[in-house]
Amino acid sequence: MRHQPVPRKVIPIKPIFDPEAKVYPRTIKGAFTRWRWIFVWLTQLVFYGLCWLPWHGRQAILLDIDQRKFYFFDLVLWPQDTIYLVPLMVLGALALFLFTAVAGRLWCGYTCPQTVYTEIFLWFEKVIEGERPQRIKLDAAPWTPRKLAIKTAKHATWMIFSLWTGFTFVGYFTPIHDLARDIFSLSPGAWSSFWVGFYALATYGNAGFLREQMCRQICPYARFQFVMFDPDTLIIAYDVERGESRGARAKAVDHPAQGLGDCVDCGICVQVCPTGIDIRDGLQNECIGCAACIDACDQVMDKMDYPRGLIRYSTQNAVSKRYGPMDIVRRAFRPRVIIYSAVLFLLTAATAWSLATRIPLKVNILKDHGTLSREADDGSIDNIYELKIMNTGDRTRTFRLSIAGIDGIRLENDRPITVRGGEMGSQTIVLSADPGAAKAGANPIEFKVEDVGDATVAVTEQSKFWMP
């Protein structure tokens, strides 16, 4: 007997942006919503304001690509300082591991740029189009002059805000006062215009259209977060034992007698979710930990005179084993967290010490290879060098140069070199030695550059002196 082949189940592929599945988050108030907006204001005040902060006659934070200098308040970093990127990247990775292991996706819910700008764009949308029911109704309605005017106002507002964001972003790489002057005079550079437009379009597209799709399908953090989770990681948790079986009921009904849990199945927790998930289905990689569902559920519990916390910040172990708050805190100090914390602290301390004790001086000695040596009128042997001094500090310094390595070697035109903070000075150096003072060929010598007013700021460089 021949068996009929079992038909395979075809799973449709969902597009990244599906207008039919658009999420319309409902506006909610509550403690966690207030905290989200506090972080929106804090992050944006820092982002939009810090590039305008003056510092010793220049921009406080400027990643000047053209001049190849990065300014961080009093700290000036040059291309030679890229070694500091290694510990910074390691610190970022360790901080990510530690924070995620302890607190889950709180970064995503409160300070991630995608979350922050989506929150801002949703606020613009609510002000212009109305609350969730009005927005759904407007999108479903046929196009009319009124709808066209509302949509045009919304997208124009989004684009103006996006252009401001792009302008601010580029202002961290090009002096923002110069950039503003160029834009208002309608003479911006090609690259500045490109990056302002590119970042504006990225903000407009990500926060205005992709929104939850960025968190659900594109962001890699959502994909590998579960590797760093364990049963004691803080998550948004629905208390299944308390909430099920769910169902609608009147406030005065004795719901335990009817076999019902505390969940009234109102669906508000789904309506307020910015990624459109149902937290009652358990932990999902689409959950960004924003706690909007907690605020919504707590308000429903208040109206029903039920205890708060049906949906709450908790851990899988705490929900299943009924741990209290102190048990959650105590179990947060588990071996992996302690190891992450110890390594992060030690590496942070080492990096901070390295930056604090960093000598704000770099020296480069370039030998003139076109003329290895020459004989002067008095019979002495001359070698020519190009001295480059980088003052990586923030204040003007005056340096003196001394030479050692060959008896009687002398420096022609011995005069101090003054270099402004964050600048580089150069000078042609002529060294002279008597014939026979050293062997023929290359002889090692030592250049020492020292701050006239601070002997601790000194650098020694090796080079060669050629004798015929």
PEVENRA-V760870 format. One line per field, one symbol per residue. ss: DSSP state (H for helix, E for strand, L for the rest). burial: 1 if it has 16 or more other C-alpha atoms within 10 Angstrom, else 0. Layout:
BEGIN
ss = ???
burial = ???
END
This chain:
BEGIN
ss = LLLLLLLLLLLLLLLLLLHHHLLLLLLLLLHHHHHHHHHHHHHHHHHHHHLLLEELLEELEEEELLLLEEEELLEEEEHHHLLHHHHHHHHHHHHHHHHHHHHLLHHHHHLLHHHHHHHHHHHHHHHHHLLHHHHHHHHHLLLLHHHHHHHHHHHHHHHHHHHHHHHHHHLLLLLHHHHHHHHHLLLLLHHHHHHHHHHHHHHHHHHHHHLHHHHHHHLLHHHHHHHHLLLLLLEEEELHHHHLLLLLLLLLLLHHHHLLLLLLLLLHHHHLLLLLLLHHHLLLLLLLLLLHHHHHHHHHHHHHLLLLLLEEEELHHHHHHLLLHHHHHHHHLLHHHHHHHHHHHHHHHHHHHHHHLLLLEEEEEEELLLLLLEELLLLLEEEEEEEEEEELLLLLEEEEEEEELLLLLEELLLLLEEELLLLEEEEEEEEEELLLLLLLEEEEEEEEEEELLLLLLEEEEEEEEEEL
burial = 000000000000000000000111111100011001101100110000011100000011111100001110111111000000000000100111111111111111111111111111110111001011001001000000000001101110111011111111111111110011000000010001100110111011011111111111100001001001100111111111011111001000001000011111100111111111111100001111111111111111100000011111111111100000000100110000100110010011000000000001111010100001111000001111101111111100111110101100111000001111111101001011110001000000011111110000111000001110
END
